[in-house]
């Protein structure tokens, strides 16, 4: 079960080509989906970024509508992530959160960081038209050749230790990714391989030009 969440960021940032089992629309993200002839299973939010006419249009075609007050502790994206967890997914993809307001992007990144630690068996990704981002916990993780040939790794919250990379242009053995370093930026996947590390949390970004 793969659940994709479309938030209300700039439409050019939304990866409409995704093919999950269920879509969740967040606030204006619900309108983004409907305008692309994608019918979300559920829409969530306070809907302060759509007009009354747009909300009526959304509500007419979506069966599950969850509305919330604008004054709340959670972001609309957080509420959508909690709804996605109810479907017991193997993966949750988040799109429409990059570009536009940087505070919204940073909030989304922190949310999936927290959830990845809380639910290690679920893969959480932020995806746009050029990038995929996810957090890796200690262990061994496969790397596959794909449409995203470039990959970068960053320490998030703490130093990442005993980093071994295989199947990439610049391989490493038992290296360290320090906080604040950019040394592990823009490697290239040459064949199926892996990254392994023993400690820390690693933010992996795969990209294409």
ABEGO torsion letter per residue (X at the ends): XBBBBBBABBAAABBAABBBABBBBBEAAAAAAAAAGBBBABBBEAGAABBAAAAAAAAAABABBBBBBABBABBAAAAAAAAAAAAGBABBBBBGABEEBAAAAAAAAAAAAAAAAABAABBBBBBBAABBBBBBBBEBBBBBBBABABBBBBBBGBBBBGBBBBGBABBBBGBBBBBGBAAABGBBBABBBBBBBABEBBBBBBBBX
